[in-house]
């Protein structure tokens, strides 16, 4: 039996929470979940989510990544215009590739 799909506003809030948690892992901890996909995200009955399967983690060259991520955050600090979220995702993925983070198939 599958769980009910969250309402659009809750999905948006969960996505923002997940994005914030991922940035927190990268920026503050320099250790991050390296196998993040829908099967490794647990949506709680309450207002939150959890990450499953921490068998794959990445570690960062903190200074280089901080610089790149800081530039990215500065670029998008005023929010998105039309198509801006796709541009931000593309830029974030380029950052991931530039720093040789593992990306699952």
N, C-alpha and C positions, 0 to 999 in steps of 0.2 A: 504494500500500500504506500503510495507516494504522498508526501506532504503537500498541502495546498500552496500554490504559488503566491508569494507576497504581493500585496498591492503595489502599483507603480511608484507611489511616493515612498513606500518602505524599501523597495528595491533601490531607489535612488539614494536613500539615506544609508543603506547597507553598503552600496558601492563606494560612497564617500568615506564611510568608516573603514572599509577594507583598504582603500587607497591610502588613507591617513595612517593606518597601522603599518602598511608596507613601507611608506616613507619613513615612519618612525624607526622601523627595523633597520633601514638602510642608513639614515642620517645619524641616529643616536647610538644604535647598537653595533653597526658595521657587520652584523650577521643577519641574514635574511632567509626566509623560506624560498628555496630555489625550485620548487615544483608546484607553483601556485596555478591551479586550474579548478574548474567548478567541482570536480570530484573531491577536492581537498578543502572545500569550504563548507562548514557546518552552520546552518542558520538556526539559531536558538529560538525557542518558543517566545522568548521575550524580545526586547529591542536590540538584538546583537547577533554577532557571528563569531565563529571560532575557526581556527586553521587546524587541519588534520595532517597527519603524515609528515613529520619533521625529519624524515630520513635524509632528505636532500637539503642542505643549507649552503649558502654562499658566504664568503668572507670578502671584505673589500679592502682595496687600497684607499683608505679613508680620504686622504687629502685630495687626490685626483677626482674621486667621485663626488666629494663635497663641492668642489669647484664646478664640475659639470652640472650637478643637480641644482646648485645655486643659480647658475646661468639660466637653466630651464625654468626654475621657479620665478626668477625675475622677468623672464620673457612672458610668462603667463600670469603674472601677479594681478593684473587688472581684470582677469576673467576671460571668458571666451566670447568670440563673435560667431557668426554663422560658420559652422564647420571647424570651430576652434578646438573642440574636444578631440576630434580626429587628428588635428595638427599636433596637439599636445601628446596624444598617444604615440603618434609617429615619432615625435622628437624623443619621448621617453624610451621607446623601443630602440631608437638609434643610439641613445646613451647606453642602454643595456648591451648592445652589440659592441660599441666602441670600447667598453671596459671588460669585454669577454666574459660576461655573466653567462652561466649555463642556461640555455633555453630548451626545455623539453620539447620533443617532437609533437 
